[in-house]
Amino acid sequence: MTRPVTAPAAPRPRTAGAVTGVPLLFALVRTVLLLALVSVAVFTATELLPGDAVDLRVTPGADEEEVRELREELGLDAAPWRRYLDWAGSLLTGDLGTSLVNGRPVADALAQRLPATLAVVGGALAVATPASLALAWWAGGTRRARRLSTALLTGGAALPTAVTAAALAALFSGTLGLVPPVSLLPPGAAPWQHPELLFLPVASLALPTAFFGASLLAGAVADTVRLPHVADARRRGVHPWRIASTDVLPFLLAPFTRVTANTAGGLIAAAALVETLFGYPGIGSLLVSSLASRDLPVVQATAVVAAAVVLVGLLLGDLVAALTEPRRRSAR
């Protein structure tokens, strides 16, 4: 008598939570660790700067006792590791510290300059984002001109921001006379009330950012357009715009979010140079002046905030990737 053979039980399908939970937890832990490492790196780099706020604020001819009292008043007499722990603990509670120059809370100084920088960075992102997508589509979807497009994107991304700013200022301000050569906002005026003053800073940031973003996205576009469902849609005569929006764009959400996060952080860093070149009163110019005066709490807070923007954006990119991964597998 033969025993009936029973088929093995089918494996239980993993739910979306099981698919996305572990990668997102790993991404969250990675973000926290990276932010901690960034804080250590920022604090160490500022500690290695020559001189400090005491050297700049002490009166000429002051004796050692006066220097010691001023150093103790500013909290610079403690050991570096102790000052780092105090600073990091304050960051965890939302306290960005106090300026060593004027005694104001660093959060107030950043909040005062933040709208001006957000106007420039937001404007640059608004211009660079669609431009980078269009350039990436052209570079990744064109097989014949792949080398030419790669060379153009790489060259545009490698162009220094200072060179771009100088060229744009010479063209639009010097030659054409369309915009002012400097971007000094009137006292109390909002940046968006003077778009002519925003043109040069925004364009100087947006142009290299668009090339940089496109150079990062071109490979993802090239891989996506070769997927079977995209080739099938082309054979069926689907309109190219429909292919781009429904068959290609969903697969670019994760890399696009990561690229946007990187470029946003890069724009905040590059804004320091552009705002200084055009005399624009934003966080970048505050960073430069704080470096000159060795106002380390302001420098440290600005750098950590910029890094946090990048890391949070990358975490958002991981979230998008985890949520779109089931769709990606089913499409394949």
C-alpha positions as CSV (number, residue, x, y, z in Angstrom):
1,M,0.0,0.0,0.0
2,T,1.5,3.3,-1.1
3,R,1.3,6.3,1.1
4,P,-0.1,9.4,-0.6
5,V,2.4,12.0,-1.4
6,T,1.5,15.4,-0.1
7,A,2.7,18.5,-1.8
8,P,4.9,20.8,0.4
9,A,3.2,23.8,1.8
10,A,3.6,26.9,-0.3
11,P,5.7,29.5,1.4
12,R,3.8,32.3,2.9
13,P,4.2,35.5,0.9
14,R,6.0,38.3,2.7
15,T,3.9,41.3,3.4
16,A,4.9,44.8,2.4
17,G,5.9,45.5,6.0
18,A,8.3,42.5,6.0
19,V,9.7,43.7,2.7
20,T,10.3,47.3,3.8
21,G,10.7,47.0,7.6
22,V,14.3,45.7,7.7
23,P,15.8,48.0,5.0
24,L,14.1,51.0,6.6
25,L,15.4,50.1,10.0
26,F,18.9,49.7,8.7
27,A,18.6,53.0,6.9
28,L,17.4,54.8,10.0
29,V,20.3,53.4,12.1
30,R,22.7,54.3,9.3
31,T,21.4,57.9,9.3
32,V,21.8,58.3,13.0
33,L,25.3,56.9,13.0
34,L,26.3,59.0,10.0
35,L,24.9,62.1,11.7
36,A,26.9,61.3,14.8
37,L,30.1,60.9,12.7
38,V,29.4,64.1,10.9
39,S,29.1,65.9,14.3
40,V,32.5,64.5,15.3
41,A,34.1,65.5,12.0
42,V,32.6,69.0,12.1
43,F,33.7,69.6,15.7
44,T,37.2,68.3,15.0
45,A,37.6,70.4,11.9
46,T,36.6,73.6,13.7
47,E,38.9,72.7,16.6
48,L,41.8,72.5,14.2
49,L,41.3,76.1,12.9
50,P,44.1,78.4,13.9
51,G,43.2,80.8,16.7
52,D,39.8,81.1,18.4
53,A,37.3,83.8,19.4
54,V,39.4,84.7,22.4
55,D,42.3,85.7,20.2
56,L,40.1,88.0,18.2
57,R,38.1,89.5,21.0
58,V,40.8,90.1,23.6
59,T,42.0,93.7,23.8
60,P,45.6,94.4,22.7
61,G,48.0,94.3,25.6
62,A,45.7,92.2,27.8
63,D,47.4,90.2,30.5
64,E,47.1,86.4,31.0
65,E,44.5,86.8,33.7
66,E,42.1,88.7,31.4
67,V,42.6,86.1,28.7
68,R,42.0,83.3,31.1
69,E,38.8,84.9,32.3
70,L,37.5,85.6,28.8
71,R,38.3,82.0,27.8
72,E,36.4,80.7,30.9
73,E,33.5,83.0,30.1
74,L,33.2,81.7,26.6
75,G,33.4,78.1,27.8
76,L,36.7,77.5,25.9
77,D,38.7,76.5,28.9
78,A,37.3,72.9,29.1
79,A,38.9,70.0,27.3
80,P,37.8,69.4,23.7
81,W,36.1,66.1,24.5
82,R,34.1,67.7,27.2
83,R,33.1,70.6,25.0
84,Y,32.0,68.2,22.3
85,L,29.9,66.2,24.7
86,D,28.2,69.4,26.0
87,W,27.6,70.6,22.4
88,A,26.3,67.2,21.2
89,G,24.0,67.0,24.2
90,S,22.6,70.4,23.5
91,L,22.0,69.4,19.9
92,L,19.9,66.5,21.0
93,T,17.7,68.9,22.9
94,G,17.4,71.2,20.0
95,D,19.7,73.8,21.4
96,L,22.2,75.0,18.7
97,G,24.3,76.9,21.2
98,T,25.2,80.6,21.7
99,S,27.3,82.8,19.5
100,L,30.7,83.6,20.9
101,V,30.7,87.0,19.2
102,N,27.4,88.6,20.1
103,G,26.0,86.2,22.7
104,R,22.8,85.6,20.7
105,P,21.3,82.1,20.3
106,V,22.6,80.5,17.2
107,A,19.1,79.4,16.3
108,D,18.0,83.0,16.1
109,A,20.8,83.9,13.8
110,L,20.0,81.0,11.5
111,A,16.3,81.8,11.6
112,Q,17.0,85.4,10.6
113,R,19.1,84.3,7.6
114,L,17.2,81.2,6.7
115,P,14.4,82.7,4.5
116,A,17.0,84.4,2.3
117,T,18.9,81.2,1.8
118,L,15.7,79.1,1.3
119,A,14.7,81.5,-1.4
120,V,17.9,80.9,-3.3
121,V,18.2,77.2,-2.7
122,G,14.5,76.6,-3.4
123,G,14.7,78.6,-6.6
124,A,17.8,76.7,-7.7
125,L,16.1,73.4,-7.0
126,A,13.0,74.4,-8.8
127,V,15.1,75.2,-11.9
128,A,17.7,72.4,-11.6
129,T,15.2,69.5,-10.9
130,P,13.3,69.5,-14.2
131,A,16.5,70.5,-16.1
132,S,18.4,67.5,-14.6
133,L,15.5,65.2,-15.5
134,A,15.4,66.4,-19.1
135,L,19.2,66.2,-19.5
136,A,19.2,62.7,-17.9
137,W,16.4,61.5,-20.2
138,W,18.4,62.9,-23.2
139,A,21.7,61.3,-22.0
140,G,20.3,58.0,-20.8
141,G,17.8,57.4,-23.6
142,T,20.1,58.3,-26.5
143,R,22.4,55.4,-27.4
144,R,24.0,57.1,-30.4
145,A,25.2,60.1,-28.6
146,R,26.0,58.4,-25.3
147,R,29.7,59.4,-25.2
148,L,29.0,63.0,-26.2
149,S,26.2,63.4,-23.6
150,T,28.4,61.9,-20.9
151,A,31.2,64.3,-21.7
152,L,28.9,67.3,-21.7
153,L,27.3,66.4,-18.4
154,T,30.6,65.6,-16.7
155,G,32.1,68.9,-18.0
156,G,29.1,70.9,-16.9
157,A,29.1,69.3,-13.4
158,A,32.8,69.9,-13.0
159,L,32.5,73.6,-13.8
160,P,33.4,75.5,-10.6
161,T,30.5,77.5,-9.2
162,A,32.7,80.6,-9.0
163,V,33.4,80.4,-12.8
164,T,29.7,79.9,-13.5
165,A,28.8,82.9,-11.3
166,A,31.4,85.1,-12.9
167,A,30.3,84.2,-16.4
168,L,26.6,84.8,-15.7
169,A,27.4,88.1,-14.0
170,A,29.5,89.2,-17.0
171,L,26.8,88.2,-19.4
172,F,23.5,89.3,-17.8
173,S,24.8,92.2,-15.8
174,G,27.9,93.5,-17.6
175,T,27.0,92.8,-21.3
176,L,23.2,92.8,-21.3
177,G,22.5,95.0,-18.2
178,L,19.4,93.0,-17.3
179,V,20.1,92.4,-13.6
180,P,22.2,94.1,-10.9
181,P,25.8,92.8,-10.4
182,V,25.2,92.4,-6.6
183,S,22.2,91.1,-4.7
184,L,22.0,93.3,-1.7
185,L,18.5,93.2,-0.3
186,P,17.0,96.4,1.1
187,P,16.6,96.3,4.9
188,G,13.4,94.4,5.9
189,A,12.6,93.3,2.4
190,A,11.7,89.7,1.6
191,P,13.8,88.0,-1.1
192,W,10.8,87.2,-3.4
193,Q,9.9,90.9,-3.5
194,H,13.1,91.5,-5.6
195,P,13.4,88.6,-8.1
196,E,16.0,90.5,-10.1
197,L,18.3,90.2,-7.1
198,L,17.7,86.5,-7.0
199,F,18.5,85.8,-10.6
200,L,22.3,85.6,-10.5
201,P,22.5,83.6,-7.2
202,V,19.8,81.1,-8.4
203,A,21.2,80.7,-11.9
204,S,24.8,80.3,-10.5
205,L,23.6,77.4,-8.3
206,A,21.1,75.8,-10.7
207,L,23.3,75.5,-13.8
208,P,26.0,73.2,-12.4
209,T,23.5,71.4,-10.2
210,A,21.4,70.5,-13.2
211,F,24.4,69.0,-14.9
212,F,25.5,67.2,-11.7
213,G,22.1,65.7,-11.1
214,A,21.7,64.6,-14.7
215,S,25.1,62.9,-14.6
216,L,23.9,60.8,-11.6
217,L,20.5,60.0,-13.1
218,A,21.6,59.2,-16.6
219,G,22.7,55.7,-15.7
220,A,19.4,54.9,-14.0
221,V,17.5,56.2,-17.0
222,A,19.7,54.1,-19.4
223,D,19.0,51.0,-17.2
224,T,15.3,51.6,-17.0
225,V,14.6,52.2,-20.7
226,R,16.1,48.8,-21.4
227,L,13.7,47.0,-19.1
228,P,11.3,44.5,-21.0
229,H,8.1,46.4,-20.2
230,V,9.5,49.6,-21.6
231,A,10.6,47.9,-24.8
232,D,7.2,46.2,-25.1
233,A,5.5,49.6,-24.7
234,R,7.6,51.0,-27.5
235,R,6.8,48.1,-29.8
236,R,3.1,48.6,-29.1
237,G,3.5,52.2,-30.2
238,V,2.7,53.9,-26.9
239,H,3.4,57.6,-26.9
240,P,6.9,58.5,-25.6
241,W,5.4,60.9,-23.0
242,R,3.2,58.1,-21.6
243,I,6.2,55.7,-21.5
244,A,8.2,58.3,-19.7
245,S,5.5,59.1,-17.1
246,T,4.1,55.6,-16.4
247,D,6.8,53.1,-17.3
248,V,10.1,54.9,-16.6
249,L,9.4,57.6,-14.0
250,P,8.2,55.3,-11.2
251,F,11.6,53.4,-11.4
252,L,13.5,56.7,-11.0
253,L,11.7,57.9,-7.8
254,A,14.3,56.4,-5.5
255,P,17.5,57.5,-7.3
256,F,15.8,60.9,-8.0
257,T,15.1,61.4,-4.3
258,R,18.7,60.5,-3.4
259,V,20.1,62.8,-6.0
260,T,17.8,65.6,-4.9
261,A,18.9,65.2,-1.3
262,N,22.5,65.3,-2.3
263,T,22.0,68.4,-4.5
264,A,20.0,70.1,-1.7
265,G,22.9,69.7,0.7
266,G,25.4,70.7,-1.9
267,L,23.4,73.8,-2.7
268,I,23.4,74.9,1.0
269,A,27.2,74.5,1.0
270,A,27.7,76.2,-2.4
271,A,25.4,79.0,-1.3
272,A,28.2,80.2,1.0
273,L,30.3,81.0,-2.0
274,V,27.5,82.5,-4.2
275,E,26.1,84.6,-1.4
276,T,29.6,86.0,-0.7
277,L,30.3,86.8,-4.3
278,F,27.0,88.6,-4.8
279,G,26.7,90.1,-1.3
280,Y,23.5,88.2,-0.6
281,P,22.5,88.1,3.1
282,G,21.9,84.4,3.7
283,I,23.2,81.6,5.8
284,G,26.2,81.2,3.5
285,S,27.5,84.7,4.1
286,L,26.8,84.1,7.8
287,L,29.0,81.0,7.7
288,V,31.8,82.9,6.0
289,S,31.7,85.7,8.5
290,S,31.5,83.3,11.4
291,L,34.6,81.4,10.1
292,A,36.5,84.7,10.0
293,S,35.5,85.6,13.6
294,R,36.0,82.0,14.8
295,D,32.4,82.0,16.0
296,L,32.5,78.2,16.2
297,P,29.0,77.5,17.5
298,V,27.5,79.2,14.4
299,V,29.9,77.3,12.0
300,Q,29.2,74.0,13.7
301,A,25.4,74.4,13.7
302,T,25.3,75.5,10.0
303,A,27.4,72.5,8.9
304,V,25.4,70.0,10.9
305,V,22.1,71.4,9.7
306,A,23.4,71.1,6.1
307,A,24.5,67.5,6.7
308,A,21.2,66.6,8.3
309,V,19.3,67.8,5.2
310,V,21.4,65.5,3.1
311,L,21.0,62.5,5.4
312,V,17.3,62.9,5.9
313,G,16.9,63.2,2.1
314,L,18.8,60.0,1.6
315,L,16.6,58.3,4.2
316,L,13.6,59.5,2.3
317,G,15.1,58.0,-0.8
318,D,15.5,54.7,1.0
319,L,11.8,54.9,2.0
320,V,10.8,55.5,-1.6
321,A,13.0,52.6,-2.8
322,A,11.6,50.2,-0.2
323,L,8.0,51.1,-1.2
324,T,8.6,50.8,-4.9
325,E,10.6,47.6,-4.7
326,P,7.6,45.2,-4.9
327,R,6.4,47.1,-8.0
328,R,9.9,46.8,-9.5
329,R,9.9,43.0,-9.0
330,S,6.5,42.6,-10.4
331,A,7.4,44.6,-13.5
332,R,10.4,42.4,-14.1
